[in-house]
Amino acid sequence: MSRHDFFPCAARSDSPEKPEVRELIEERNRFLSEHPQLKPLQGEIDRLLGTTLDPSLRLEILFMLISEKLGRMKALFGEVARLAQTSVPD
């Protein structure tokens, strides 16, 4: 058994990326340079998607991430709404 058997390998395709894919990656990189606060989220997405090429699993992972973020936003919105109601005089 070689030492490489102990290290996980990210899933990847040996075929070169299509021009459309390269263009989308460049667009994403420009967006991240304009919004650096989103780089940790992109890192999380890259980490989770980097282990599978199956389109169905990739969509499930993205759905899970979006659902989690929306759940957090909903909870935060509820807290803000509660605070707004308590700050308005009767």
C-alpha positions in Angstrom: 0.0 0.0 0.0 1.5 3.3 -1.0 1.4 6.4 1.2 -1.0 8.0 -1.3 -3.7 5.5 -0.2 -3.9 7.4 3.1 -4.7 10.8 1.6 -8.2 11.6 0.3 -8.3 12.7 -3.3 -10.7 15.4 -4.5 -12.9 14.3 -7.4 -11.8 15.8 -10.6 -12.2 15.4 -14.3 -9.3 14.8 -16.6 -10.9 16.7 -19.5 -10.1 20.4 -19.9 -12.7 22.8 -18.8 -15.1 24.2 -21.4 -14.8 27.9 -22.3 -18.2 28.6 -20.6 -17.0 27.0 -17.4 -13.7 29.0 -17.4 -15.7 32.2 -18.0 -18.0 31.4 -15.1 -15.1 30.7 -12.8 -13.5 34.0 -13.8 -16.8 35.8 -13.1 -17.0 34.1 -9.7 -13.5 35.2 -8.9 -14.3 38.8 -9.9 -17.4 38.7 -7.7 -15.4 37.3 -4.8 -12.7 40.0 -5.2 -15.5 42.6 -5.0 -17.1 40.8 -2.0 -14.3 39.3 0.1 -16.6 38.6 3.0 -18.1 35.8 0.9 -14.7 34.0 0.4 -15.2 31.7 3.5 -18.6 30.6 2.2 -17.1 29.9 -1.2 -14.4 27.9 0.5 -17.0 25.9 2.3 -18.8 25.3 -1.0 -15.6 24.3 -2.8 -14.7 21.9 0.0 -18.0 20.2 0.0 -18.4 20.0 -3.8 -14.7 19.0 -4.4 -15.4 15.4 -3.4 -18.1 14.5 -5.9 -18.7 14.8 -9.6 -22.3 13.4 -9.4 -24.6 16.3 -10.5 -27.4 15.1 -8.3 -25.2 14.9 -5.2 -23.8 18.4 -6.0 -27.3 19.8 -6.2 -28.2 18.2 -2.9 -25.2 19.7 -1.2 -26.0 23.2 -2.6 -29.6 22.8 -1.5 -28.4 21.8 2.0 -26.1 24.9 2.2 -28.8 27.2 0.9 -31.4 25.8 3.3 -29.0 26.2 6.3 -28.3 29.8 5.4 -32.0 30.6 4.8 -32.8 29.0 8.2 -30.3 31.3 9.9 -31.7 34.3 8.1 -35.2 33.4 9.1 -34.2 33.1 12.7 -32.4 36.4 12.6 -35.3 38.1 10.9 -37.6 36.8 13.6 -35.4 38.3 16.3 -35.2 41.6 14.5 -39.0 41.6 14.1 -39.4 40.9 17.8 -37.1 43.7 18.8 -38.9 46.1 16.4 -42.2 45.2 18.0 -40.9 45.7 21.6 -39.3 49.1 20.7 -42.5 50.6 19.3 -44.5 52.4 22.0 -48.1 51.3 22.4 
